[in-house]
């Protein structure tokens, strides 16, 4: 019966509704996260700015204290008093001041003292604002900037120390080697014996070396910075982004040029680091929102975003320090500040887009899906009866086929039917399916799975009928019961060897021995009876009978990585029974320890270990007391060179029986185990164990290119 029209609508209305729900939830999530992030960011910016301002104030106070202590020196006061007297009413040009012998006396007196406390320069400033004495002649005669004269006048009026913000100074003026440098001064008054202020004595500081580092302690991330600026919007500390400013032309690209007093905090109108270009002169561009607010004496915080002096969108906080006459701002690029929000929005957008695409696909393929379902339902109905067999229940589904529990109409005995899945019915899969049946049907050993019948349905679905088993595969056994005792391992392996011996005598090599392909059962009163399954990868090395199916025309080889012998991996032409012996050694290793011989991050890595890495003895690897005879047989099976392994599974079985542990497991102990586990639902795994084991060793197909890398 085909689905009703309303069911067709449901096929696309559900993802459409989900897309709408994701969009609504996404909008709510982004709004909520955005609000929370802005509140947190605002608090963090204010905290960071407060910490920087506090550190800056402490630093300025310490500089002022040092300067005051220095100015209390009586000898220095006499020298400065003499200097102010000699220059009173005189032309205080650089040449005049540098020729005064008194300069040498003052320098000689201060040099060692300043070096002892970590300073390299000083400035003696007269009441008119001219520098009367200094460590370098280049500063002599220069006048303090107009915006700093107010601070200097306050110093002479009140006697309070003042910070003179950065100003330009020409070193060696008038010479060919003259150089303009930027300095700042922390000044304190110098008094005479009558308590009158003679001049201001200041310590010369470098904005780059002394001032900027104080503001660089608590930067945000990769793009955060804290900087200072004056009333005109000039930067008076060095920018973190000097290299960017030089790249966009805001600074001259010379090593000695930096941003102090060379960059104004103005908004170019767009991101200069991107493709934005402007012809508006820098001096006519408006101050940034932050700078415009700060020079008005305001403090604030902006987490909505504004453009900084590079034109980059940022968020930040600022404070105007009235007592010092400059402002401090801290900021971080919006892109970095809201990175989490941006990623969240991108994820939600992707999910929304995927759901919309899913809706479109559901609409496009709805009729196709309905038709396929109708065909599957028809096929399931038709295959309920396969000749004399009635399918009762699907009990497993593997990589190649689906397994059903069935019952013969006349014999009334349960059987298992393996049906090749329609979507996997191609030339190679059909050939493998047929070879599994044909080779398995040649075997009649009690430890080998028995095949009863083979055919295909009228619709062309291939199937074969085999005996129905109730038991556990060896991987399930280890999962529920852990590593097995040596005696039981020998008991199991001896039966596997017996099954394989019959196959080897017929010239058949199994090539896919692994825990999932071996079942132990409680059958006919025989406990721990072994059944070897899945001869789908068997290789005919006898040269007799039907020709070998060419299942690997591309030169590839198929198998299970953890149990493949080196020669199988390398697709050697010399594959024989000893390859199965290698797999049995790996199987014994797993049963004994619960771990594979080799582990790796990929199947190719595991195969490389099989080719190149010697197997480590389990007793050494797991610090486990193991019978030396048994361990020696196990390690011999894992030899890289087939010539060093047991020549046959009969020889291997004989070697195993020489172990003293052989007698530690018998039918009585096996019976006790089955009685203790018979009621455990997880161990009562029926024929699905033959086809759908929970297996961490999937079949691997290695092509020519991968094998060349392994070699």
Secondary structure, DSSP 4 states (H G I P E B T S, - for coil): -PPPHHHHHHHHHHHHHHHHHHHHHHHHHHHHHHHHHHHHHHHHHHHHHHHHHHHHHHHHHHHHHHHHHHHT-HHHHHHHHHHHHHHTTS---HHHHHT-HHHHHHHHHHHHHHHHTT---EEEE-TTSBEEEESSGGGTT-B--HHHHHHHHHHHHH---EEEEEEEEEETTTSTT-EEEEEEEEEEEEE-TTS-EEEEEEEEE-IIIIIGGGGGTT--TTT-EEEEE-TTSBB-S--TTHHHHHHTTSS---TT--STTT-B-B--SS-TTTT----S-GGGSPBPHHHHHHHTT--EEEEEEEE-TTS-EEEEEEEEETTTTEEEEEEEEHHHHTHHHHHHHHHHHHHHHHHHHHHHHHHHHHHHHHHHHHHHHHHHHHTTEETTEEEEEEEEE-SSEEEEEEEETTT--EEEEEEE-GGG-SHHHHHHHHHHHHHHHT---TTBPPEEEEEE-TT--EEEEEE---EEEHHHHHHHH-SPPHHHHHHHHHHHHHHHHHHHHTTEE-----GGGEEEEEETTEEEEEEE---TT-EE-S--SSPPP---TTS-EEEEGGG--HHHHTT-TT--HHHHHHHHHHHHHHHHHSS-S---SSHHHHHHHHHHSPPPPHHHHTT----HHHHHHHHHHT-SSGGGS-SSHHHHHHHHHTSGGGGG--HHHHHHHHHHHTT-GGG-B-GGGGT----S--EEEE-HHHHHHH-
